[in-house]
């Protein structure tokens, strides 16, 4: 297919495709002449992935380039390829500086959370960005005087793990690595607001039953 057809099939504008080509996010097509090239279904899949990472995942061009470099490198396993995409997704939390007064408490809490989850049989890298996000949330809650212990996380962890199993069973159906990475980005970013909305609706339901019993508010 030519550039115009590639644009039509992928839903990506011609100027955007040219930008992705210049930035190395999309491989060049097979040259037909000095000004024309031919593209394939592989280019369509790659464009879908690039668009998902840039627009849904809110990654930078440099981050997308890093993910694609891993995706194209056969030295990495499928698990590693999907993992690097998820690791690049915002938000990220930063630990306090090494010499900060609160750093020892941060490190202690991070270790406690990591060990609690691994005691449940979870396997994840110690450098996982989500572990820092979890640590930041618990430390902040405790700093404000709220009850937040690693024991509380156990219930959340047990509830969320079956959801992850269901999602990754779906992702596993995508044999093409580009489609699997796109699905990982979509499920990570787009389902999180669903979980947040359901949790808030559940809060409203529980509060209503607590204050009004079985009768309507």
C-alpha positions as CSV (number, residue, x, y, z in Angstrom):
1,X,0.0,0.0,0.0
2,X,1.1,3.6,-0.5
3,X,1.3,6.3,2.1
4,X,-2.3,7.5,1.7
5,X,-3.7,4.0,2.0
6,X,-1.5,3.4,5.1
7,X,-3.0,6.6,6.6
8,X,-6.5,5.5,5.8
9,X,-6.1,2.0,7.2
10,X,-4.2,3.0,10.4
11,X,-6.3,6.1,11.1
12,X,-3.0,8.1,11.5
13,X,-2.6,11.3,9.4
14,X,0.0,11.5,6.7
15,X,2.0,14.3,8.5
16,X,2.1,12.2,11.7
17,X,3.3,9.1,9.7
18,X,6.1,11.2,8.2
19,X,7.0,12.5,11.7
20,X,7.1,8.9,13.0
21,X,9.3,7.9,10.1
22,X,11.7,10.8,10.8
23,X,11.9,9.9,14.5
24,X,12.6,6.3,13.8
25,X,9.3,5.1,15.3
26,X,8.2,3.5,12.0
27,X,10.5,1.5,9.7
28,X,10.8,2.9,6.2
29,X,8.7,1.4,3.4
30,X,10.1,-0.4,0.4
31,X,11.2,2.4,-2.0
32,X,9.4,2.5,-5.4
33,X,10.9,5.7,-6.6
34,X,12.6,8.8,-5.2
35,X,9.4,10.1,-3.7
36,X,7.2,6.9,-3.2
37,X,7.4,3.9,-1.0
38,X,5.3,0.8,-0.4
39,X,4.1,-0.2,3.1
40,X,2.7,-3.4,4.5
41,X,0.4,-4.7,7.2
42,X,3.4,-4.7,9.6
43,X,3.4,-0.9,9.2
44,X,-0.3,-0.7,10.1
45,X,0.4,-2.7,13.3
46,X,3.4,-0.6,14.2
47,X,1.4,2.6,13.7
48,X,-1.4,1.4,16.0
49,X,1.2,0.6,18.7
50,X,3.0,3.9,18.3
51,X,-0.3,5.8,18.5
52,X,-1.4,3.8,21.6
53,X,1.8,4.6,23.4
54,X,1.8,8.3,22.5
55,X,-1.8,9.1,23.0
56,X,-3.2,6.5,25.4
57,X,0.0,5.8,27.3
58,X,1.2,9.5,27.3
59,X,4.8,8.3,26.7
60,X,7.4,10.6,25.2
61,X,8.9,10.0,21.8
62,X,12.1,8.8,23.5
63,X,10.2,6.4,25.7
64,X,8.3,5.0,22.7
65,X,11.6,4.5,20.9
66,X,13.0,2.6,23.9
67,X,10.0,0.3,24.0
68,X,10.2,-0.4,20.2
69,X,13.9,-1.1,20.5
70,X,13.1,-3.9,23.0
71,X,10.1,-5.1,21.0
72,X,12.3,-5.6,18.0
73,X,15.2,-7.3,19.8
74,X,14.9,-11.1,19.9
75,X,17.2,-11.2,22.8
76,X,14.4,-10.2,25.1
77,X,11.6,-12.5,26.1
78,X,7.9,-11.7,25.5
79,X,7.5,-11.1,29.2
80,X,10.4,-8.5,29.1
81,X,8.9,-6.8,26.1
82,X,5.5,-6.4,27.6
83,X,7.1,-5.3,30.9
84,X,9.2,-2.5,29.5
85,X,6.1,-1.0,27.9
86,X,4.3,-1.1,31.3
87,X,7.3,0.3,33.1
88,X,7.3,3.3,30.8
89,X,3.7,4.2,31.5
90,X,3.0,7.1,33.9
91,X,2.6,8.0,36.7
92,X,5.9,7.4,38.4
93,X,6.9,8.1,42.0
94,X,10.4,9.1,43.1
95,X,12.0,8.1,46.3
96,X,13.3,10.8,48.6
97,X,16.9,11.8,48.1
98,X,19.5,9.5,49.7
99,X,20.4,12.0,52.4
100,X,16.8,13.1,53.1
101,X,15.5,12.7,56.6
102,X,12.5,10.6,55.5
103,X,14.5,8.3,53.3
104,X,15.1,5.5,55.9
105,X,11.3,5.3,56.6
106,X,10.6,5.2,52.9
107,X,13.1,2.3,52.3
108,X,11.8,0.4,55.3
109,X,8.2,0.7,54.1
110,X,9.1,-0.2,50.5
111,X,10.9,-3.4,51.8
112,X,7.9,-4.3,54.0
113,X,5.5,-3.9,51.0
114,X,7.7,-5.8,48.7
115,X,8.1,-8.7,51.1
116,X,4.4,-8.8,51.9
117,X,3.5,-9.2,48.2
118,X,6.2,-11.7,47.6
119,X,4.9,-13.7,50.6
120,X,1.7,-14.0,48.6
121,X,3.7,-15.6,45.8
122,X,3.9,-12.5,43.6
123,X,6.9,-12.2,41.2
124,X,8.1,-8.8,40.2
125,X,11.3,-6.9,39.8
126,X,12.6,-4.9,42.7
127,X,12.9,-1.9,40.4
128,X,9.2,-2.0,39.4
129,X,7.9,1.6,39.2
130,X,4.5,0.4,40.7
131,X,6.3,-0.6,43.9
132,X,7.5,3.0,44.3
133,X,4.0,4.3,43.7
134,X,2.6,2.0,46.3
135,X,5.2,3.0,48.8
136,X,4.5,6.7,48.2
137,X,0.8,6.2,48.8
138,X,1.2,4.2,52.0
139,X,3.9,6.6,53.4
140,X,1.7,9.6,52.6
141,X,-1.4,8.1,54.3
142,X,0.6,7.2,57.4
143,X,2.1,10.7,57.4
144,X,-1.4,12.2,57.6
145,X,-2.3,10.0,60.5
146,X,-4.4,7.5,58.7
147,X,-4.3,3.7,59.3
148,X,-2.3,2.2,56.5
149,X,-0.4,-1.0,57.1
150,X,1.0,-3.7,54.8
151,X,-1.6,-6.0,56.2
152,X,-4.3,-3.7,54.7
153,X,-2.6,-4.2,51.3
154,X,-3.1,-8.0,51.5
155,X,-6.8,-7.7,51.0
156,X,-6.4,-5.4,48.0
157,X,-3.8,-7.6,46.5
158,X,-5.9,-10.7,46.8
159,X,-8.8,-8.9,45.1
160,X,-6.8,-7.4,42.3
161,X,-4.8,-10.4,41.2
162,X,-7.7,-12.4,39.6
163,X,-8.4,-9.2,37.5
164,X,-4.8,-9.2,36.2
165,X,-5.0,-12.9,35.4
166,X,-8.2,-12.3,33.3
167,X,-6.6,-9.4,31.5
168,X,-3.3,-11.2,30.7
169,X,-5.3,-14.2,29.4
170,X,-6.7,-11.9,26.8
171,X,-3.4,-10.3,26.0
172,X,-1.9,-13.7,25.6
173,X,-4.2,-14.3,22.6
174,X,-2.3,-11.6,20.6
175,X,0.5,-13.5,19.0
176,X,2.0,-10.4,17.2
177,X,4.2,-8.6,19.8
178,X,3.1,-5.2,18.5
179,X,-0.5,-6.1,19.2
180,X,0.3,-7.6,22.6
181,X,2.2,-4.5,23.7
182,X,-0.7,-2.3,22.5
183,X,-3.1,-4.4,24.5
184,X,-0.9,-4.1,27.5
185,X,-0.9,-0.3,27.3
186,X,-4.6,-0.2,26.7
187,X,-5.5,-2.5,29.6
188,X,-3.1,-0.7,31.9
189,X,-4.2,2.8,31.1
190,X,-7.8,2.5,30.1
191,X,-9.0,0.0,32.7
192,X,-7.5,1.8,35.7
193,X,-10.2,4.6,35.4
194,X,-12.9,1.8,35.3
195,X,-11.5,0.4,38.6
196,X,-11.4,3.8,40.1
197,X,-15.0,4.6,39.1
198,X,-16.3,1.3,40.4
199,X,-14.5,1.8,43.7
200,X,-16.1,5.2,44.1
201,X,-19.5,3.9,43.3
202,X,-19.0,1.1,45.8
203,X,-18.0,3.7,48.4
204,X,-21.3,5.5,47.8
205,X,-23.3,2.3,48.1
206,X,-21.6,1.3,51.3
207,X,-22.0,4.8,52.8
208,X,-25.7,4.8,51.9
209,X,-26.3,1.5,53.5
210,X,-24.4,2.5,56.6
211,X,-26.4,5.7,57.1
212,X,-29.8,4.7,55.8
213,X,-29.9,0.9,56.1
214,X,-32.1,-0.8,53.6
215,X,-34.2,2.3,52.8
216,X,-33.3,4.6,49.9
217,X,-31.6,7.9,50.7
